[in-house]
Amino acid sequence: MSSFDTVSFRPNAIPTDQADHLLPLRLRGLGLRFDQGTPILKDLDLDLSPHGCTVIMGPNGAGKSLLLKLLHGLIAPTSGRIDWGGLSMDDARMRQALVFQKPVLLRRSVAANIDFVLRARGRPRDLCDALLQHVGLAHKARLPARRLSGGEAQRLALARALACAPDVLLLDEATASLDPASVQSIEAIVRNACSQGTRVISVTHDIGQAQRMADDVVFLHGGRVVEHGPAREFFPRPQSQVARDYLSGKLVF
């Protein structure tokens, strides 16, 4: 596999600490309910800087994946608003890429999955080989995507996301159920993207991964933001009892 700390697929990408073109995120009174039922997300107020890696954590049913879908515009909130730096949701979505827990791949070759995105975004077709090399799949370029292992399929999904040159990369349990080697590879790809200026917002249950990857942590419980702060403060000193219980394993994921 390639050297993840030196590769960039974003035009004019610059290090995170120098970037000023990324999208800040502001949520105000964000709520979600289905069919007039019990609210799933309730009055979320949240401000995220346009830099680094935010990890969203919390037990099952907290609303983590639904929040990610709201941020990407796949579903609309029942109340409140999402502000991506003043952009419309359609414009903001065009500057994002979302990778799901289970890769959704086209029924064609590995290379054709990348080529499809490059053509749709009007990007150079010769990036396909470089992207596949970067994620360690160059030797499987002609193979049908359905024949990839779980870890390989997720690396292809990440390569396809990077083909969009996203300002914001959204990850929904992207390493769930993968073996340790695959997890390590995917984390390296994500770290490289983040170092090149891509904003990362990731949902995960993997506490170890969150500790390795997060600059800041949003902790959800019962559809509300219970805590939000720097990872270096959250993990050793969570402020809420529910977060302490979660990190200690007393609260079921």
C-alpha positions as semicolon CSV with decimal commas, in nm:
position;residue;x (nm);y (nm);z (nm)
1;M;0,000;0,000;0,000
2;S;0,115;0,356;-0,066
3;S;0,252;0,612;0,177
4;F;-0,064;0,759;0,322
5;D;0,103;1,065;0,471
6;T;0,208;1,219;0,140
7;V;-0,081;1,165;-0,102
8;S;-0,347;1,423;-0,187
9;F;-0,634;1,403;-0,436
10;R;-0,781;1,746;-0,366
11;P;-0,698;2,037;-0,600
12;N;-0,476;2,294;-0,425
13;A;-0,503;2,102;-0,097
14;I;-0,318;2,265;0,191
15;P;-0,254;2,155;0,550
16;T;-0,545;2,184;0,790
17;D;-0,384;2,455;1,002
18;Q;-0,361;2,682;0,698
19;A;-0,696;2,608;0,533
20;D;-0,962;2,878;0,526
21;H;-1,188;2,742;0,251
22;L;-1,353;2,460;0,443
23;L;-1,710;2,459;0,567
24;P;-1,795;2,554;0,925
25;L;-2,103;2,380;1,059
26;R;-2,371;2,533;1,280
27;L;-2,683;2,353;1,404
28;R;-2,958;2,549;1,571
29;G;-3,263;2,385;1,730
30;L;-3,223;2,080;1,503
31;G;-3,494;1,821;1,554
32;L;-3,613;1,507;1,381
33;R;-3,920;1,291;1,424
34;F;-4,097;1,046;1,195
35;D;-4,476;1,037;1,142
36;Q;-4,543;1,267;1,438
37;G;-4,390;1,012;1,673
38;T;-4,144;1,061;1,955
39;P;-3,862;1,298;1,858
40;I;-3,542;1,114;1,763
41;L;-3,320;1,423;1,770
42;K;-3,418;1,710;1,998
43;D;-3,312;2,075;1,981
44;L;-2,952;2,014;1,880
45;D;-2,731;2,323;1,904
46;L;-2,379;2,259;1,783
47;D;-2,089;2,452;1,634
48;L;-1,805;2,271;1,459
49;S;-1,495;2,437;1,320
50;P;-1,404;2,371;0,954
51;H;-1,092;2,178;1,050
52;G;-0,986;1,840;1,186
53;C;-1,172;1,521;1,275
54;T;-1,491;1,519;1,482
55;V;-1,609;1,186;1,619
56;I;-1,977;1,141;1,707
57;M;-2,029;0,884;1,982
58;G;-2,314;0,751;2,193
59;P;-2,517;0,437;2,264
60;N;-2,750;0,268;2,017
61;G;-3,055;0,479;1,944
62;A;-2,883;0,807;2,028
63;G;-2,938;0,937;1,674
64;K;-2,578;0,934;1,548
65;S;-2,633;0,793;1,199
66;L;-2,949;0,998;1,150
67;L;-2,754;1,311;1,236
68;L;-2,497;1,223;0,972
69;K;-2,772;1,176;0,712
70;L;-2,918;1,513;0,808
71;L;-2,577;1,677;0,764
72;H;-2,550;1,526;0,416
73;G;-2,902;1,627;0,320
74;L;-3,029;1,272;0,272
75;I;-3,320;1,348;0,504
76;A;-3,468;1,682;0,609
77;P;-3,499;1,796;0,969
78;T;-3,842;1,837;1,125
79;S;-3,731;2,156;1,297
80;G;-3,432;2,383;1,325
81;R;-3,163;2,446;1,069
82;I;-2,827;2,324;0,940
83;D;-2,585;2,593;0,825
84;W;-2,283;2,490;0,619
85;G;-2,114;2,828;0,594
86;G;-2,418;2,990;0,435
87;L;-2,439;2,741;0,146
88;S;-2,760;2,578;0,032
89;M;-2,788;2,212;0,125
90;D;-2,750;2,113;-0,242
91;D;-2,430;2,315;-0,275
92;A;-2,297;2,183;0,056
93;R;-2,369;1,824;-0,048
94;M;-2,161;1,870;-0,363
95;R;-1,863;1,949;-0,142
96;Q;-1,912;1,637;0,073
97;A;-1,875;1,262;0,044
98;L;-2,042;1,001;0,266
99;V;-1,912;0,649;0,331
100;F;-2,156;0,405;0,491
101;Q;-2,090;0,107;0,717
102;K;-2,178;-0,128;0,433
103;P;-2,017;-0,017;0,106
104;V;-2,263;0,057;-0,174
105;L;-2,068;-0,031;-0,489
106;L;-2,162;-0,033;-0,856
107;R;-2,198;-0,373;-1,021
108;R;-1,893;-0,325;-1,239
109;S;-1,516;-0,344;-1,205
110;V;-1,315;-0,190;-0,924
111;A;-1,166;0,068;-1,160
112;A;-1,503;0,146;-1,319
113;N;-1,641;0,240;-0,976
114;I;-1,377;0,514;-0,953
115;D;-1,402;0,615;-1,316
116;F;-1,777;0,668;-1,284
117;V;-1,726;0,931;-1,012
118;L;-1,438;1,103;-1,191
119;R;-1,648;1,139;-1,506
120;A;-1,951;1,263;-1,310
121;R;-1,741;1,527;-1,132
122;G;-1,545;1,627;-1,443
123;R;-1,214;1,527;-1,289
124;P;-0,912;1,384;-1,474
125;R;-0,964;1,017;-1,559
126;D;-0,597;0,939;-1,493
127;L;-0,662;0,989;-1,121
128;C;-0,821;0,644;-1,116
129;D;-0,490;0,458;-1,114
130;A;-0,345;0,687;-0,846
131;L;-0,650;0,646;-0,622
132;L;-0,645;0,268;-0,650
133;Q;-0,272;0,264;-0,581
134;H;-0,327;0,483;-0,278
135;V;-0,580;0,244;-0,122
136;G;-0,389;-0,070;-0,218
137;L;-0,627;-0,195;-0,487
138;A;-0,433;-0,127;-0,807
139;H;-0,374;-0,499;-0,858
140;K;-0,751;-0,560;-0,847
141;A;-0,854;-0,282;-1,086
142;R;-1,015;-0,518;-1,341
143;L;-1,181;-0,740;-1,082
144;P;-1,559;-0,713;-1,033
145;A;-1,617;-0,503;-0,722
146;R;-1,850;-0,769;-0,580
147;R;-1,553;-1,004;-0,543
148;L;-1,369;-0,781;-0,298
149;S;-1,342;-0,869;0,070
150;G;-1,516;-0,648;0,324
151;G;-1,204;-0,445;0,399
152;E;-1,118;-0,410;0,031
153;A;-1,472;-0,299;-0,052
154;Q;-1,456;-0,030;0,215
155;R;-1,120;0,092;0,083
156;L;-1,280;0,115;-0,262
157;A;-1,568;0,313;-0,113
158;L;-1,315;0,551;0,042
159;A;-1,126;0,584;-0,285
160;R;-1,452;0,667;-0,459
161;A;-1,527;0,929;-0,193
162;L;-1,183;1,083;-0,242
163;A;-1,246;1,093;-0,616
164;C;-1,506;1,362;-0,536
165;A;-1,230;1,582;-0,387
166;P;-1,457;1,649;-0,086
167;D;-1,410;1,936;0,155
168;V;-1,604;1,727;0,409
169;L;-1,581;1,348;0,447
170;L;-1,864;1,188;0,646
171;L;-1,807;0,835;0,780
172;D;-2,086;0,620;0,925
173;E;-1,927;0,329;1,116
174;A;-1,683;0,288;0,828
175;T;-1,474;0,020;1,002
176;A;-1,746;-0,176;1,184
177;S;-1,695;-0,554;1,165
178;L;-1,362;-0,525;0,982
179;D;-1,042;-0,703;1,084
180;P;-0,767;-0,505;1,261
181;A;-0,547;-0,479;0,951
182;S;-0,835;-0,333;0,748
183;V;-0,918;-0,090;1,029
184;Q;-0,557;0,026;1,039
185;S;-0,550;0,079;0,662
186;I;-0,873;0,277;0,657
187;E;-0,766;0,493;0,950
188;A;-0,442;0,574;0,764
189;I;-0,636;0,678;0,453
190;V;-0,865;0,899;0,661
191;R;-0,575;1,055;0,852
192;N;-0,404;1,138;0,523
193;A;-0,721;1,304;0,390
194;C;-0,755;1,505;0,710
195;S;-0,390;1,615;0,698
196;Q;-0,450;1,745;0,344
197;G;-0,735;1,969;0,459
198;T;-1,043;1,748;0,430
199;R;-1,286;1,795;0,720
200;V;-1,381;1,456;0,870
201;I;-1,696;1,384;1,072
202;S;-1,713;1,021;1,181
203;V;-1,967;0,810;1,368
204;T;-1,812;0,518;1,554
205;H;-1,868;0,283;1,848
206;D;-1,496;0,200;1,854
207;I;-1,361;0,389;2,155
208;G;-1,001;0,304;2,069
209;Q;-1,047;0,437;1,718
210;A;-1,209;0,753;1,850
211;Q;-0,912;0,809;2,080
212;R;-0,672;0,763;1,788
213;M;-0,859;0,979;1,538
214;A;-1,065;1,248;1,711
215;D;-0,973;1,610;1,756
216;D;-1,309;1,669;1,921
217;V;-1,597;1,449;2,035
218;V;-1,973;1,500;2,016
219;F;-2,147;1,267;2,262
220;L;-2,517;1,201;2,197
221;H;-2,767;1,037;2,428
222;G;-3,143;1,028;2,394
223;G;-3,130;1,243;2,082
224;R;-2,947;1,528;2,252
225;V;-2,591;1,658;2,263
226;V;-2,475;1,572;2,613
227;E;-2,113;1,676;2,566
228;H;-1,896;1,837;2,300
229;G;-1,533;1,916;2,354
230;P;-1,171;1,837;2,271
231;A;-1,089;1,466;2,264
232;R;-0,792;1,523;2,493
233;E;-1,036;1,638;2,762
234;F;-1,336;1,416;2,690
235;F;-1,170;1,075;2,720
236;P;-0,983;1,120;3,049
237;R;-1,245;1,349;3,209
238;P;-1,598;1,314;3,067
239;Q;-1,830;1,562;3,237
240;S;-2,155;1,362;3,231
241;Q;-2,236;1,040;3,413
242;V;-2,383;0,888;3,096
243;A;-2,056;0,947;2,908
244;R;-1,856;0,799;3,195
245;D;-2,082;0,492;3,193
246;Y;-2,046;0,459;2,814
247;L;-1,666;0,475;2,820
248;S;-1,647;0,228;3,109
249;G;-1,875;-0,022;2,935
250;K;-2,165;0,015;3,175
251;L;-2,389;0,166;2,907
252;V;-2,481;-0,073;2,626
253;F;-2,365;0,043;2,284
